[in-house]
Amino acid sequence: MSTTPYYPTDLTEAQWTLLWALLPARKWRPGGPGRPPCDLRQVLNGIFYLLKTGCQWRMVPREFGKGNTLYAYFKAWRQAGVWAKLMEALRQSERRRHGRQAEPSAGSVDSQSIKAATQATEVGFDGGKQVKGRKRHLLVDTLGLLSAVVVTAANTDDRVGLMALLTQYFVGGVRRLRKVWVDGGYQAAWLAQWVRDFQREVWH
């Protein structure tokens, strides 16, 4: 019997089977070919553990590997677009499990301002929410699954965020999405015109 601790954030066999094929070639690793091989399943488990618990890299349990190694994979995979591929695969799998098509035809958009202590240029002040920091613009499907996210300064207009969000979502090509629900804060004649022009550009 294995003595390796189990954590609720660990990948199941089905999840690992789905994801491993989307990872870069097994011979690839941060730092180049001279580095010793890592258990990529444990690398993912460690990263998911950190993201769920909010701990520091150096505080991740050692059975997942060294914190600096996990961060190296996290950063390299982010730059290579691996996380976007993994998220899309998981979202599509979950939709199929619910008897839906892989791609949604409808969704909803909202934003959330969060405090941030960083001095980065993305920081701004959201006067409506009285928050200094950043703003997350989110597109979710009707199951509540995340389809796209854009992070801006907190003082970014939600309508501008919506434009960036849709542009990012459709950058990979034509999708099934045809209807998006928003609240009253997104109403504007110029935005409605932009959406109509964007629809013609994407679907025609």
C-alpha positions in Angstrom: 0.0 0.0 0.0 1.3 3.5 -0.9 2.3 5.7 1.9 2.1 8.9 -0.2 -0.4 11.3 1.4 -3.6 12.0 -0.6 -4.9 15.5 -1.0 -8.4 16.5 -2.3 -6.7 18.5 -5.0 -4.9 15.5 -6.5 -5.7 14.4 -10.0 -7.9 11.4 -10.4 -6.9 8.7 -12.8 -9.4 9.9 -15.4 -8.2 13.5 -15.1 -4.6 12.5 -15.4 -5.4 10.3 -18.5 -7.0 13.4 -20.1 -4.3 15.9 -19.2 -1.0 14.1 -19.7 -1.2 14.1 -23.5 -1.6 17.9 -23.5 1.7 18.4 -21.6 4.9 19.3 -23.5 7.1 16.4 -24.7 8.3 14.3 -21.8 11.9 15.1 -22.6 11.2 18.8 -22.1 11.7 20.4 -18.7 12.5 23.8 -17.3 16.2 24.5 -17.4 16.9 22.3 -20.4 17.9 18.7 -21.0 20.5 18.5 -18.2 17.8 18.6 -15.5 16.7 15.3 -13.7 13.2 14.1 -14.8 10.2 14.9 -12.6 6.9 13.1 -12.0 4.7 15.4 -14.0 1.5 14.1 -12.3 3.0 15.2 -8.9 4.1 18.5 -10.5 0.4 19.2 -11.4 -0.8 17.9 -8.1 1.6 20.3 -6.3 0.5 23.3 -8.4 -3.2 22.6 -7.9 -2.5 22.2 -4.2 -0.9 25.6 -4.0 -3.6 27.3 -6.1 -6.4 25.9 -3.9 -4.7 26.6 -0.5 -3.0 29.9 -1.4 0.2 28.9 0.3 3.7 30.0 -0.8 5.7 27.9 -3.2 8.2 27.0 -0.5 5.4 25.8 1.7 4.1 23.2 -0.7 4.4 19.7 0.8 7.7 18.1 -0.3 6.1 15.0 -1.7 5.1 17.2 -4.7 8.7 18.3 -5.3 10.7 21.4 -4.5 8.8 24.7 -4.6 11.2 26.3 -7.0 10.9 23.4 -9.4 7.1 23.5 -9.3 7.2 27.3 -10.0 9.5 26.7 -12.9 7.0 24.4 -14.5 4.1 26.7 -13.7 5.8 29.7 -15.3 7.1 27.8 -18.4 3.7 26.2 -19.0 2.0 29.6 -18.7 4.3 31.1 -21.3 3.8 28.1 -23.6 0.0 28.3 -23.3 -0.3 24.9 -21.7 -2.6 26.1 -18.9 -5.1 27.4 -21.4 -5.2 24.0 -23.2 -5.6 22.1 -19.9 -8.4 24.3 -18.8 -10.2 24.0 -22.1 -9.9 20.2 -22.0 -11.2 20.0 -18.5 -14.1 22.3 -19.3 -15.1 20.4 -22.3 -14.9 17.1 -20.5 -17.1 18.4 -17.7 -19.7 19.7 -20.2 -19.8 16.3 -21.9 -20.3 14.7 -18.5 -23.4 16.8 -18.1 -24.7 15.8 -21.5 -23.8 19.1 -23.2 -21.8 19.8 -26.3 -18.1 20.6 -25.7 -18.5 24.2 -26.6 -21.2 26.4 -25.1 -23.7 28.4 -27.1 -24.5 30.8 -24.3 -22.8 32.3 -21.2 -22.6 35.3 -19.0 -20.0 38.0 -18.3 -19.2 39.8 -15.0 -16.3 41.5 -13.4 -14.7 41.4 -9.9 -12.4 44.0 -8.4 -9.8 42.6 -6.0 -7.2 44.3 -3.8 -3.6 44.0 -4.9 -0.5 45.3 -3.1 1.7 45.0 -6.2 3.2 48.2 -7.8 2.6 46.9 -11.3 1.1 49.2 -13.9 -2.1 47.1 -14.0 -3.2 48.4 -10.6 -5.9 51.1 -10.5 -8.8 52.3 -8.3 -12.3 51.2 -8.8 -14.4 54.1 -7.5 -17.7 52.1 -7.5 -16.3 49.2 -5.4 -13.8 51.4 -3.5 -11.1 48.9 -4.3 -7.5 49.6 -5.3 -6.0 46.8 -7.3 -7.0 44.7 -10.3 -10.2 43.6 -12.0 -11.0 40.2 -13.3 -13.4 40.1 -16.3 -15.0 36.6 -16.5 -16.9 34.7 -19.1 -18.6 31.6 -17.8 -20.9 29.1 -19.5 -24.4 28.1 -18.2 -22.9 25.5 -15.9 -20.7 28.2 -14.3 -17.5 26.8 -15.9 -14.9 29.4 -16.7 -14.5 30.0 -20.5 -12.2 33.0 -20.5 -10.7 35.6 -18.1 -9.0 38.9 -18.6 -7.2 40.8 -15.8 -6.9 44.6 -16.0 -6.4 47.5 -13.6 -9.4 47.9 -11.3 -10.4 51.3 -12.9 -10.9 49.7 -16.3 -14.5 50.2 -17.6 -16.4 46.9 -17.5 -17.5 47.5 -21.1 -13.9 47.8 -22.2 -13.2 44.6 -20.3 -16.0 42.9 -22.1 -14.4 43.8 -25.5 -11.1 42.4 -24.4 -12.8 39.3 -23.0 -14.7 38.4 -26.2 -11.6 39.2 -28.4 -9.6 36.8 -26.3 -12.3 34.1 -26.4 -12.6 34.1 -30.1 -9.0 34.5 -31.0 -8.7 30.7 -31.6 -11.4 30.8 -34.3 -15.1 30.4 -34.7 -17.0 29.0 -31.6 -20.6 28.2 -30.9 -21.2 31.1 -28.5 -24.0 33.3 -29.7 -25.7 34.7 -26.6 -24.1 36.5 -23.6 -26.0 37.8 -20.6 -24.7 40.9 -18.8 -26.1 43.3 -16.2 -27.1 46.9 -16.7 -23.6 48.2 -16.2 -22.7 47.1 -19.7 -25.4 49.0 -21.5 -24.1 51.5 -24.1 -25.0 52.2 -27.7 -21.3 52.2 -28.8 -20.8 48.8 -27.1 -23.8 47.3 -28.9 -22.5 48.6 -32.2 -19.0 47.1 -31.4 -20.6 43.7 -30.7 -22.5 43.8 -34.0 -19.4 44.6 -35.9 -17.5 42.0 -34.0 -20.1 39.3 -34.8 -19.8 40.1 -38.5 -16.0 39.8 -38.3 -16.0 36.5 -36.4 -18.9 34.7 -38.1 -18.9 35.9 -41.7 
